[in-house]
Amino acid sequence: MDMNMAKGQDDTPRKVEHVAIIMDGNGRWATRRGLPRLVGHRKGAARVREIVDICPDIGVKYLTLYAFSTENWKRAEAEVSGLMSLFRRYIMREAERLHENRVRVRFIGDRARLDRKLIELMADLEEKTAGNDHLNLTIALNYGGRDELTRAMKTLAEDAAEGRVSPDDIDESAIGYYVDTRYLPDPDLIIRTSGERRISNFLLWQSAYAEYEFVPTLWPDFTAEEFAAIIAGFTGRDRRFGAASA
């Protein structure tokens, strides 16, 4: 196993580089307007474009979006089916634009439960944008932090059983090699919209030193201006990573 591929914790405080967002509030946005929940999800998908577009301008190199969790399968069948259709349409509609804007797209999560057409679209978009470097966009689809760690530990155990890794090799960097985000730096900042104050099984391993921002705005109303203001406020935070202030 090439441990050089695994990422370790950078102990040097830095300006925001990687922002992750729990895009919450689509259903409530629609319900408050007397509209079907899927209308809110469509409005939320349109908001993604605005947030993606502004990231390079405000210094964000990595953006990770929580689109569908492993727990979201518990929702009504019609809503889940509508969301899957929305994901397919989003990829088909935005693929060329993302590529032209030099956005590299990756997906994290367990793809096994997704339908074949969606899996193919995801793989095609990852391949199409693999050489881009203007922004790294990661979409968490059928993702859960506990599920991710469970899958990672199974693979690690298999490698250990096959002699590819020794117990003495297992440290934080080694575990980081097995999680879905092995190619990303840990998030500096995690934003959750809609006013809820919980992390909902999102990036459990990666968020050990992340800062959090919980905002009352529902995701369809979360503007690029509000996002930029949060990023500007973040740059003044003193991130010590366990060390004492100077």
MIDOSE-1310 file (N, C-alpha, C; in nm, 2 decimals, decimal comma, always signed):
residues 246
mdmn	+0,08/-0,12/+0,00/+0,00/+0,00/+0,00/+0,09/+0,12/+0,00; +0,06/+0,22/-0,09/+0,13/+0,34/-0,10/+0,08/+0,44/+0,01; +0,15/+0,45/+0,12/+0,10/+0,54/+0,23/+0,12/+0,69/+0,19; +0,20/+0,72/+0,08/+0,21/+0,85/+0,04/+0,09/+0,91/-0,02
makg	-0,01/+0,82/-0,05/-0,14/+0,87/-0,11/-0,23/+0,91/+0,00; -0,20/+0,87/+0,13/-0,29/+0,90/+0,24/-0,26/+1,04/+0,29; -0,35/+1,11/+0,34/-0,33/+1,24/+0,38/-0,32/+1,24/+0,53; -0,23/+1,33/+0,59/-0,22/+1,34/+0,73/-0,28/+1,48/+0,77
qddt	-0,28/+1,50/+0,90/-0,33/+1,63/+0,95/-0,23/+1,74/+0,94; -0,26/+1,84/+0,87/-0,17/+1,96/+0,86/-0,19/+2,04/+0,99; -0,08/+2,06/+1,07/-0,09/+2,13/+1,19/-0,08/+2,28/+1,18; -0,06/+2,33/+1,05/-0,04/+2,47/+1,03/-0,18/+2,53/+1,00
prkv	-0,22/+2,63/+1,08/-0,35/+2,69/+1,05/-0,34/+2,76/+0,91; -0,45/+2,76/+0,83/-0,45/+2,82/+0,70/-0,58/+2,88/+0,67; -0,59/+2,96/+0,57/-0,71/+3,02/+0,53/-0,80/+2,90/+0,47; -0,93/+2,93/+0,45/-1,02/+2,83/+0,41/-0,98/+2,78/+0,27
ehva	-0,97/+2,65/+0,26/-0,94/+2,59/+0,13/-1,05/+2,49/+0,09; -1,10/+2,41/+0,19/-1,20/+2,31/+0,16/-1,32/+2,34/+0,24; -1,43/+2,37/+0,18/-1,56/+2,39/+0,24/-1,66/+2,28/+0,21; -1,72/+2,22/+0,31/-1,82/+2,12/+0,29/-1,96/+2,18/+0,33
iimd	-2,06/+2,15/+0,26/-2,19/+2,20/+0,29/-2,30/+2,09/+0,30; -2,37/+2,10/+0,41/-2,49/+2,01/+0,43/-2,61/+2,10/+0,38; -2,65/+2,06/+0,26/-2,76/+2,15/+0,19/-2,89/+2,11/+0,24; -2,94/+2,17/+0,35/-3,06/+2,13/+0,41/-3,17/+2,24/+0,40
gngr	-3,29/+2,20/+0,39/-3,41/+2,29/+0,39/-3,49/+2,29/+0,26; -3,45/+2,21/+0,16/-3,53/+2,21/+0,03/-3,68/+2,18/+0,05; -3,70/+2,07/+0,12/-3,84/+2,03/+0,15/-3,92/+2,14/+0,22; -3,86/+2,19/+0,33/-3,93/+2,30/+0,40/-3,96/+2,42/+0,32
watr	-3,86/+2,46/+0,24/-3,88/+2,57/+0,15/-4,00/+2,56/+0,06; -4,02/+2,44/+0,01/-4,14/+2,41/-0,08/-4,27/+2,41/+0,01; -4,26/+2,34/+0,12/-4,38/+2,32/+0,20/-4,43/+2,46/+0,25; -4,34/+2,55/+0,29/-4,39/+2,68/+0,33/-4,46/+2,76/+0,22
rglp	-4,43/+2,72/+0,10/-4,49/+2,79/-0,02/-4,61/+2,71/-0,07; -4,65/+2,60/-0,01/-4,76/+2,52/-0,05/-4,73/+2,44/-0,18; -4,60/+2,41/-0,20/-4,55/+2,34/-0,32/-4,51/+2,20/-0,28; -4,50/+2,11/-0,38/-4,45/+1,98/-0,36/-4,30/+1,98/-0,32
rlvg	-4,26/+1,89/-0,23/-4,12/+1,89/-0,19/-4,02/+1,89/-0,30; -4,05/+1,82/-0,41/-3,96/+1,80/-0,52/-3,93/+1,94/-0,58; -4,03/+2,03/-0,58/-4,00/+2,16/-0,63/-3,89/+2,23/-0,55; -3,89/+2,21/-0,42/-3,78/+2,26/-0,34/-3,64/+2,20/-0,37
hrkg	-3,65/+2,07/-0,40/-3,52/+2,01/-0,44/-3,47/+2,06/-0,57; -3,56/+2,08/-0,67/-3,52/+2,14/-0,80/-3,46/+2,28/-0,78; -3,52/+2,36/-0,69/-3,47/+2,49/-0,66/-3,34/+2,48/-0,60; -3,32/+2,39/-0,51/-3,19/+2,37/-0,44/-3,08/+2,33/-0,54
aarv	-3,12/+2,24/-0,64/-3,02/+2,20/-0,74/-2,97/+2,32/-0,82; -3,06/+2,41/-0,85/-3,03/+2,54/-0,92/-2,93/+2,62/-0,84; -2,95/+2,62/-0,71/-2,86/+2,70/-0,62/-2,72/+2,65/-0,62; -2,70/+2,52/-0,65/-2,57/+2,46/-0,65/-2,48/+2,54/-0,75
reiv	-2,54/+2,56/-0,87/-2,46/+2,63/-0,97/-2,40/+2,76/-0,92; -2,48/+2,84/-0,86/-2,43/+2,97/-0,81/-2,31/+2,96/-0,71; -2,33/+2,86/-0,62/-2,22/+2,84/-0,52/-2,10/+2,79/-0,58; -2,11/+2,69/-0,67/-1,99/+2,64/-0,74/-1,92/+2,75/-0,82
dicp	-2,00/+2,84/-0,88/-1,93/+2,94/-0,97/-1,85/+3,04/-0,88; -1,89/+3,07/-0,76/-1,82/+3,17/-0,68/-1,70/+3,12/-0,61; -1,69/+2,99/-0,60/-1,58/+2,93/-0,51/-1,44/+2,98/-0,56; -1,40/+2,97/-0,69/-1,27/+3,01/-0,72/-1,24/+3,16/-0,69
digv	-1,35/+3,24/-0,70/-1,33/+3,38/-0,68/-1,30/+3,42/-0,53; -1,34/+3,33/-0,44/-1,32/+3,36/-0,30/-1,22/+3,27/-0,24; -1,14/+3,20/-0,32/-1,03/+3,12/-0,27/-1,06/+2,98/-0,23; -1,18/+2,93/-0,25/-1,22/+2,79/-0,21/-1,17/+2,70/-0,33
kylt	-1,08/+2,61/-0,29/-1,03/+2,51/-0,39/-1,11/+2,38/-0,40; -1,17/+2,35/-0,28/-1,24/+2,22/-0,27/-1,38/+2,25/-0,21; -1,48/+2,20/-0,28/-1,62/+2,21/-0,23/-1,68/+2,07/-0,23; -1,73/+2,03/-0,11/-1,80/+1,91/-0,10/-1,94/+1,93/-0,06
lyaf	-2,04/+1,87/-0,13/-2,18/+1,89/-0,11/-2,25/+1,76/-0,07; -2,32/+1,77/+0,04/-2,40/+1,65/+0,09/-2,53/+1,65/+0,02; -2,54/+1,56/-0,08/-2,66/+1,56/-0,17/-2,77/+1,46/-0,13; -2,72/+1,34/-0,08/-2,82/+1,24/-0,04/-2,75/+1,14/+0,05
sten	-2,81/+1,13/+0,17/-2,74/+1,05/+0,27/-2,79/+0,90/+0,27; -2,72/+0,81/+0,34/-2,77/+0,67/+0,35/-2,90/+0,66/+0,42; -2,93/+0,77/+0,50/-3,06/+0,77/+0,58/-3,18/+0,82/+0,49; -3,15/+0,89/+0,38/-3,25/+0,95/+0,30/-3,34/+0,85/+0,23
wkra	-3,30/+0,72/+0,23/-3,38/+0,62/+0,17/-3,51/+0,60/+0,25; -3,51/+0,65/+0,37/-3,63/+0,63/+0,45/-3,74/+0,72/+0,41; -3,72/+0,82/+0,32/-3,82/+0,91/+0,28/-3,92/+0,84/+0,19; -4,03/+0,91/+0,16/-4,13/+0,85/+0,08/-4,07/+0,81/-0,06
eaev	-4,12/+0,70/-0,11/-4,07/+0,64/-0,23/-4,08/+0,74/-0,35; -4,18/+0,82/-0,35/-4,20/+0,92/-0,46/-4,09/+1,02/-0,45; -4,06/+1,07/-0,33/-3,95/+1,17/-0,32/-3,82/+1,11/-0,35; -3,79/+0,99/-0,31/-3,66/+0,93/-0,34/-3,64/+0,91/-0,49
sglm	-3,75/+0,86/-0,55/-3,75/+0,84/-0,70/-3,73/+0,97/-0,77; -3,79/+1,08/-0,72/-3,78/+1,21/-0,78/-3,64/+1,26/-0,77; -3,58/+1,24/-0,65/-3,44/+1,29/-0,63/-3,34/+1,22/-0,72; -3,36/+1,09/-0,74/-3,27/+1,01/-0,83/-3,28/+1,07/-0,97
slfr	-3,40/+1,09/-1,01/-3,42/+1,15/-1,15/-3,36/+1,29/-1,16; -3,37/+1,37/-1,05/-3,31/+1,50/-1,04/-3,16/+1,49/-1,05; -3,10/+1,39/-0,99/-2,95/+1,38/-0,99/-2,91/+1,34/-1,14; -2,98/+1,26/-1,20/-2,95/+1,22/-1,34/-2,96/+1,34/-1,43
ryim	-3,07/+1,42/-1,42/-3,08/+1,54/-1,50/-2,98/+1,64/-1,47; -2,94/+1,66/-1,35/-2,84/+1,76/-1,31/-2,71/+1,72/-1,38; -2,67/+1,60/-1,37/-2,54/+1,56/-1,43/-2,54/+1,58/-1,59; -2,65/+1,54/-1,65/-2,66/+1,56/-1,79/-2,67/+1,70/-1,84
reae	-2,73/+1,79/-1,76/-2,74/+1,93/-1,79/-2,62/+2,00/-1,76; -2,55/+1,97/-1,65/-2,43/+2,05/-1,61/-2,30/+2,00/-1,65; -2,29/+1,88/-1,71/-2,16/+1,82/-1,73/-2,07/+1,90/-1,82; -2,13/+1,95/-1,93/-2,04/+2,03/-2,02/-2,00/+2,16/-1,96
rlhe	-2,09/+2,22/-1,89/-2,06/+2,35/-1,83/-1,95/+2,34/-1,72; -1,96/+2,23/-1,64/-1,86/+2,21/-1,54/-1,73/+2,19/-1,60; -1,73/+2,11/-1,71/-1,60/+2,08/-1,78/-1,54/+2,21/-1,84; -1,62/+2,29/-1,90/-1,57/+2,42/-1,96/-1,52/+2,51/-1,85
nrvr	-1,57/+2,50/-1,73/-1,53/+2,59/-1,62/-1,41/+2,52/-1,54; -1,36/+2,42/-1,60/-1,24/+2,34/-1,54/-1,27/+2,30/-1,40; -1,39/+2,25/-1,37/-1,43/+2,19/-1,24/-1,41/+2,04/-1,25; -1,33/+1,99/-1,16/-1,31/+1,84/-1,14/-1,42/+1,79/-1,05
vrfi	-1,50/+1,69/-1,10/-1,61/+1,64/-1,02/-1,58/+1,50/-0,97; -1,60/+1,47/-0,85/-1,59/+1,34/-0,79/-1,72/+1,31/-0,71; -1,75/+1,18/-0,69/-1,86/+1,14/-0,61/-1,81/+1,05/-0,50; -1,86/+1,07/-0,38/-1,83/+0,98/-0,27/-1,96/+0,91/-0,22
gdra	-1,94/+0,80/-0,15/-2,06/+0,73/-0,10/-2,06/+0,59/-0,16; -2,16/+0,51/-0,13/-2,17/+0,37/-0,17/-2,26/+0,37/-0,30; -2,21/+0,34/-0,41/-2,28/+0,34/-0,54/-2,37/+0,22/-0,56; -2,35/+0,12/-0,48/-2,41/-0,01/-0,51/-2,56/-0,01/-0,51
rldr	-2,62/+0,08/-0,44/-2,77/+0,09/-0,43/-2,83/+0,18/-0,54; -2,74/+0,26/-0,60/-2,79/+0,35/-0,70/-2,82/+0,28/-0,83; -2,91/+0,34/-0,92/-2,95/+0,27/-1,04/-2,83/+0,28/-1,14; -2,83/+0,18/-1,24/-2,72/+0,17/-1,33/-2,70/+0,30/-1,41
klie	-2,81/+0,36/-1,46/-2,79/+0,48/-1,54/-2,72/+0,59/-1,46; -2,76/+0,61/-1,34/-2,70/+0,71/-1,26/-2,55/+0,68/-1,23; -2,52/+0,56/-1,20/-2,38/+0,52/-1,18/-2,30/+0,55/-1,31; -2,35/+0,52/-1,42/-2,28/+0,54/-1,55/-2,26/+0,69/-1,57
lmad	-2,36/+0,77/-1,54/-2,34/+0,92/-1,56/-2,24/+0,97/-1,46; -2,24/+0,92/-1,34/-2,14/+0,97/-1,24/-2,00/+0,93/-1,29; -1,98/+0,81/-1,33/-1,85/+0,77/-1,38/-1,80/+0,85/-1,50; -1,89/+0,87/-1,59/-1,86/+0,95/-1,71/-1,82/+1,09/-1,68
leek	-1,89/+1,15/-1,58/-1,85/+1,29/-1,55/-1,72/+1,29/-1,47; -1,69/+1,20/-1,39/-1,56/+1,19/-1,32/-1,45/+1,18/-1,43; -1,47/+1,09/-1,52/-1,37/+1,07/-1,63/-1,35/+1,20/-1,71; -1,46/+1,26/-1,75/-1,46/+1,38/-1,84/-1,39/+1,49/-1,77
tagn	-1,40/+1,51/-1,64/-1,34/+1,62/-1,58/-1,21/+1,59/-1,50; -1,16/+1,47/-1,52/-1,04/+1,43/-1,44/-0,92/+1,52/-1,45; -0,91/+1,59/-1,56/-0,79/+1,67/-1,58/-0,81/+1,82/-1,54; -0,92/+1,85/-1,49/-0,95/+1,99/-1,45/-0,90/+2,03/-1,31
dhln	-0,86/+2,16/-1,29/-0,80/+2,20/-1,17/-0,84/+2,33/-1,12; -0,95/+2,39/-1,17/-1,00/+2,52/-1,13/-1,07/+2,51/-0,99; -1,15/+2,40/-0,98/-1,22/+2,38/-0,85/-1,24/+2,23/-0,85; -1,22/+2,17/-0,72/-1,25/+2,03/-0,70/-1,39/+2,02/-0,63
ltia	-1,49/+1,97/-0,71/-1,62/+1,96/-0,65/-1,65/+1,81/-0,62; -1,68/+1,78/-0,50/-1,71/+1,65/-0,46/-1,86/+1,64/-0,41; -1,93/+1,54/-0,47/-2,07/+1,53/-0,43/-2,09/+1,40/-0,36; -2,15/+1,41/-0,24/-2,17/+1,30/-0,15/-2,31/+1,24/-0,18
lnyg	-2,32/+1,12/-0,24/-2,44/+1,07/-0,29/-2,45/+0,92/-0,24; -2,56/+0,90/-0,17/-2,58/+0,78/-0,09/-2,45/+0,76/+0,00; -2,43/+0,87/+0,08/-2,31/+0,88/+0,16/-2,36/+0,89/+0,31; -2,28/+0,82/+0,40/-2,30/+0,83/+0,54/-2,16/+0,81/+0,60
grde	-2,13/+0,89/+0,70/-2,00/+0,88/+0,77/-1,97/+0,74/+0,83; -2,07/+0,69/+0,90/-2,05/+0,55/+0,96/-2,04/+0,45/+0,85; -2,12/+0,46/+0,74/-2,11/+0,36/+0,63/-1,97/+0,37/+0,57; -1,92/+0,49/+0,55/-1,79/+0,51/+0,49/-1,68/+0,44/+0,57
ltra	-1,69/+0,46/+0,71/-1,59/+0,40/+0,79/-1,60/+0,25/+0,80; -1,72/+0,20/+0,79/-1,75/+0,06/+0,79/-1,69/+0,00/+0,66; -1,71/+0,06/+0,55/-1,65/+0,01/+0,42/-1,50/+0,02/+0,43; -1,45/+0,12/+0,48/-1,30/+0,14/+0,49/-1,24/+0,03/+0,58
mktl	-1,30/+0,00/+0,69/-1,24/-0,10/+0,78/-1,25/-0,24/+0,72; -1,36/-0,26/+0,64/-1,37/-0,39/+0,58/-1,25/-0,41/+0,48; -1,23/-0,31/+0,40/-1,12/-0,31/+0,30/-0,98/-0,33/+0,37; -0,97/-0,25/+0,48/-0,84/-0,26/+0,55/-0,82/-0,40/+0,61
aeda	-0,93/-0,46/+0,66/-0,92/-0,59/+0,72/-0,89/-0,69/+0,61; -0,94/-0,68/+0,49/-0,91/-0,77/+0,38/-0,77/-0,75/+0,34; -0,72/-0,63/+0,33/-0,58/-0,61/+0,30/-0,48/-0,67/+0,40; -0,52/-0,66/+0,53/-0,44/-0,72/+0,64/-0,44/-0,87/+0,63
aegr	-0,56/-0,93/+0,60/-0,57/-1,07/+0,59/-0,49/-1,13/+0,47; -0,48/-1,05/+0,37/-0,40/-1,09/+0,25/-0,25/-1,05/+0,26; -0,21/-0,99/+0,37/-0,07/-0,96/+0,40/-0,03/-0,83/+0,33; -0,12/-0,76/+0,27/-0,08/-0,63/+0,20/-0,05/-0,52/+0,30
vspd	-0,10/-0,53/+0,42/-0,07/-0,43/+0,52/-0,05/-0,50/+0,66; +0,05/-0,45/+0,73/+0,08/-0,50/+0,86/+0,01/-0,42/+0,97; -0,03/-0,48/+1,08/-0,09/-0,40/+1,19/+0,00/-0,29/+1,23; +0,13/-0,30/+1,22/+0,22/-0,19/+1,26/+0,21/-0,08/+1,17
dide	+0,15/-0,10/+1,05/+0,14/+0,01/+0,95/+0,01/+0,10/+0,97; -0,07/+0,05/+1,06/-0,20/+0,11/+1,07/-0,19/+0,23/+1,17; -0,20/+0,35/+1,11/-0,21/+0,47/+1,19/-0,31/+0,56/+1,13; -0,32/+0,69/+1,17/-0,42/+0,78/+1,11/-0,41/+0,80/+0,96
saig	-0,28/+0,81/+0,92/-0,26/+0,82/+0,77/-0,31/+0,70/+0,69; -0,29/+0,58/+0,75/-0,33/+0,46/+0,69/-0,48/+0,45/+0,68; -0,55/+0,49/+0,78/-0,70/+0,49/+0,78/-0,75/+0,59/+0,68; -0,68/+0,71/+0,67/-0,72/+0,81/+0,58/-0,71/+0,76/+0,43
yyvd	-0,62/+0,67/+0,41/-0,60/+0,61/+0,27/-0,73/+0,53/+0,23; -0,80/+0,48/+0,33/-0,91/+0,39/+0,29/-1,05/+0,46/+0,29; -1,06/+0,58/+0,34/-1,19/+0,65/+0,33/-1,21/+0,71/+0,19; -1,34/+0,75/+0,17/-1,38/+0,79/+0,03/-1,30/+0,92/-0,01
tryl	-1,26/+1,00/+0,08/-1,20/+1,13/+0,05/-1,05/+1,13/+0,06; -0,99/+1,02/+0,03/-0,84/+1,00/+0,04/-0,77/+1,10/-0,04; -0,83/+1,16/-0,15/-0,76/+1,25/-0,24/-0,79/+1,39/-0,20; -0,86/+1,42/-0,09/-0,89/+1,56/-0,05/-0,83/+1,59/+0,08
pdpd	-0,80/+1,72/+0,10/-0,76/+1,77/+0,23/-0,89/+1,77/+0,32; -0,87/+1,76/+0,45/-0,98/+1,76/+0,54/-1,05/+1,90/+0,53; -1,18/+1,90/+0,55/-1,25/+2,03/+0,54/-1,21/+2,13/+0,65; -1,19/+2,25/+0,61/-1,16/+2,36/+0,70/-1,29/+2,41/+0,77
liir	-1,40/+2,41/+0,69/-1,52/+2,47/+0,73/-1,64/+2,38/+0,68; -1,73/+2,35/+0,77/-1,86/+2,28/+0,73/-1,98/+2,37/+0,76; -2,06/+2,40/+0,66/-2,17/+2,48/+0,67/-2,30/+2,40/+0,66; -2,39/+2,42/+0,76/-2,52/+2,36/+0,74/-2,63/+2,47/+0,74
tsge	-2,71/+2,46/+0,63/-2,82/+2,56/+0,62/-2,95/+2,50/+0,69; -3,05/+2,59/+0,70/-3,18/+2,56/+0,75/-3,20/+2,57/+0,90; -3,09/+2,60/+0,97/-3,11/+2,62/+1,12/-3,09/+2,50/+1,20; -3,08/+2,38/+1,14/-3,05/+2,26/+1,22/-2,91/+2,27/+1,27
rris	-2,89/+2,21/+1,39/-2,75/+2,22/+1,45/-2,70/+2,08/+1,48; -2,69/+2,00/+1,38/-2,63/+1,87/+1,39/-2,56/+1,83/+1,26; -2,47/+1,73/+1,26/-2,39/+1,70/+1,15/-2,44/+1,59/+1,06; -2,54/+1,52/+1,12/-2,61/+1,42/+1,04/-2,52/+1,32/+0,96
nfll	-2,42/+1,26/+1,03/-2,34/+1,15/+0,98/-2,26/+1,20/+0,86; -2,21/+1,32/+0,86/-2,14/+1,37/+0,75/-1,99/+1,39/+0,78; -1,91/+1,33/+0,70/-1,76/+1,35/+0,72/-1,71/+1,33/+0,86; -1,75/+1,22/+0,92/-1,72/+1,20/+1,07/-1,57/+1,19/+1,09
wqsa	-1,50/+1,12/+1,01/-1,35/+1,11/+1,02/-1,28/+1,24/+0,99; -1,33/+1,30/+0,88/-1,25/+1,41/+0,82/-1,28/+1,54/+0,90; -1,38/+1,55/+0,98/-1,42/+1,68/+1,04/-1,36/+1,70/+1,18; -1,26/+1,62/+1,21/-1,20/+1,63/+1,35/-1,16/+1,77/+1,39
yaey	-1,11/+1,85/+1,30/-1,07/+1,98/+1,33/-1,14/+2,09/+1,25; -1,25/+2,05/+1,19/-1,33/+2,15/+1,11/-1,40/+2,25/+1,20; -1,41/+2,37/+1,14/-1,50/+2,47/+1,20/-1,64/+2,45/+1,15; -1,74/+2,49/+1,23/-1,88/+2,47/+1,18/-1,95/+2,61/+1,18
efvp	-2,04/+2,62/+1,08/-2,13/+2,74/+1,07/-2,27/+2,69/+1,05; -2,36/+2,71/+1,14/-2,50/+2,68/+1,12/-2,58/+2,80/+1,09; -2,64/+2,81/+0,98/-2,71/+2,93/+0,94/-2,86/+2,90/+0,92; -2,95/+2,99/+0,95/-3,09/+2,97/+0,94/-3,15/+2,96/+0,80
tlwp	-3,07/+3,01/+0,71/-3,12/+3,02/+0,57/-3,15/+2,88/+0,51; -3,27/+2,86/+0,45/-3,29/+2,74/+0,38/-3,21/+2,73/+0,26; -3,17/+2,61/+0,22/-3,07/+2,60/+0,11/-3,11/+2,67/-0,02; -3,24/+2,66/-0,07/-3,27/+2,73/-0,19/-3,26/+2,88/-0,18
dfta	-3,25/+2,94/-0,06/-3,23/+3,08/-0,04/-3,09/+3,12/-0,01; -3,00/+3,02/+0,00/-2,86/+3,05/+0,04/-2,78/+3,11/-0,08; -2,76/+3,23/-0,08/-2,70/+3,30/-0,19/-2,55/+3,30/-0,19; -2,49/+3,33/-0,31/-2,34/+3,34/-0,32/-2,29/+3,45/-0,23
eefa	-2,37/+3,55/-0,21/-2,32/+3,66/-0,12/-2,32/+3,62/+0,02; -2,41/+3,54/+0,07/-2,41/+3,49/+0,21/-2,29/+3,40/+0,22; -2,27/+3,31/+0,12/-2,16/+3,22/+0,13/-2,03/+3,29/+0,14; -2,01/+3,39/+0,05/-1,89/+3,47/+0,05/-1,86/+3,54/+0,19
aiia	-1,97/+3,59/+0,25/-1,96/+3,66/+0,38/-1,91/+3,56/+0,49; -1,96/+3,43/+0,48/-1,92/+3,33/+0,58/-1,77/+3,30/+0,56; -1,73/+3,29/+0,43/-1,59/+3,26/+0,41/-1,50/+3,38/+0,46; -1,54/+3,50/+0,43/-1,47/+3,61/+0,48/-1,45/+3,61/+0,63
gftg	-1,56/+3,58/+0,70/-1,55/+3,57/+0,84/-1,47/+3,46/+0,90; -1,46/+3,35/+0,82/-1,38/+3,24/+0,86/-1,23/+3,27/+0,87; -1,18/+3,35/+0,77/-1,04/+3,38/+0,76/-0,99/+3,44/+0,89; -1,07/+3,50/+0,97/-1,02/+3,56/+1,10/-1,02/+3,47/+1,22
rdrr	-1,06/+3,35/+1,20/-1,06/+3,25/+1,31/-0,93/+3,20/+1,34; -0,90/+3,18/+1,47/-0,77/+3,13/+1,52/-0,78/+2,98/+1,53; -0,73/+2,91/+1,43/-0,73/+2,76/+1,43/-0,60/+2,71/+1,48; -0,61/+2,64/+1,60/-0,48/+2,60/+1,67/-0,46/+2,45/+1,66
fgaa	-0,55/+2,37/+1,62/-0,53/+2,23/+1,61/-0,47/+2,17/+1,74; -0,53/+2,21/+1,85/-0,48/+2,15/+1,98/-0,37/+2,23/+2,05; -0,30/+2,32/+1,97/-0,19/+2,40/+2,03/-0,24/+2,52/+2,11; -0,16/+2,58/+2,19/-0,20/+2,70/+2,26/-0,18/+2,82/+2,17
sa	-0,25/+2,93/+2,20/-0,24/+3,05/+2,12/-0,10/+3,11/+2,14; -0,05/+3,18/+2,04/+0,08/+3,24/+2,05/+0,08/+3,35/+2,16
